[in-house]
Amino acid sequence: MPANQTLPHRLWGNAYLLLTLTTLMWGGNAVAGRLAVDAISPMALTSLRWVVVCAVMPVLLRHQIRAHWPVLKAHWKFIVAMGTVGFTAFNALMYLAAYSTTAINIGILQGSIPVFVLIGAFIAYRTPIGPVQALGVLVTLLGVAVVASRGELAVLRQFAFAPGDLFMIVACTFYAGYTVAIRSRPQVPGLVFFSALAMVACLVSLPLLAIEVAQGAFTVKRPQGWLILLYVAIGPSILSQLFFMRAVELIGPGRAGVFVNLVPVFAPILAVLILGEQLALYHGVALLLVLGGIFIAERLGRRG
């Protein structure tokens, strides 16, 4: 790399640094959800993050969006469904989950998404799941059960799960469905597609915000609430998308996708450092099961 290249140029050409920063921001989103409790209400955070995104991305990409508008218009139903499920529903459930579970749990449960994607691909496209992949699925789901039950068999027997953990599991299944369906996305540049989904997410989330306001639950405390909103909008929503798509250009989707497994690693670390949450033995067991199951399903299963 030439010595005269500036730091931004070096960053933009280093896929591994871009992916590490991306997953760090995604892991930080779980921490932001916990910090948001009593600082900014969940639907305010869900809706206003997309308002901020839509004040930036569609403006920057207005010429590309205009050029690809006929394709976007032809696939409007698909785009509405994807923006609603993958962006609005996922984030609304995650921020609701933060009210009754820890950022550590949220991060570890997010790690199960790749396995839910395997299951979704089998249901939607009959993509085969071999015996080794099936083992990986079971191991990861066992990790999810350990998180949801806090490692207590009595909780499993009585189905006495914390609402937040259940919200997060549903959120992960929604995002897995979004990931499975994205293979059928219209042939437009990635950032154009992201901007279209963000606009849908913004519009769809406004009724949720209106309900929250009508119930008297709307809250944005200064400065904490606004700072959390800015982080969520700029970091996990905008920069991470730019970084991830650039990394995919540099090293391809397969190698880039492996880095997503860092999210359930970064989230607990950040939760301990920033929130002072306590790691329990069941967290370590669950993390090993989730990541181990993904390794079995995605690596060993493919070799088989």
Secondary structure, 3 states (H helix, E strand, C coil): CCCCCCHHHHHHCCHHHHHHHHHHHHHHHHHHHHHHCCCECHHHHHHHHHHHHHHHHHHHCHHHHHHCHHHHHHCHHHHHHHHHHHHHHHHHHHHHHCCCCCHHHHHHHHCCHHHHHHHHHHHHHCCCCCHHHHHHHHHHHHHHHHHHHCCCHHHHHHCCCCHHHHHHHHHHHHHHHHHHHHHHCCCCCHHHHHHHHHHHHHHHHHHHHHHHHHCCCCCECCCHHHHHHHHHHHHHHHHHHHHHHHHHHHHCHHHHHHHHHHHHHHHHHHHHHHHCCCCCHHHHHHHHHHHHHHHHHHHHHHHC
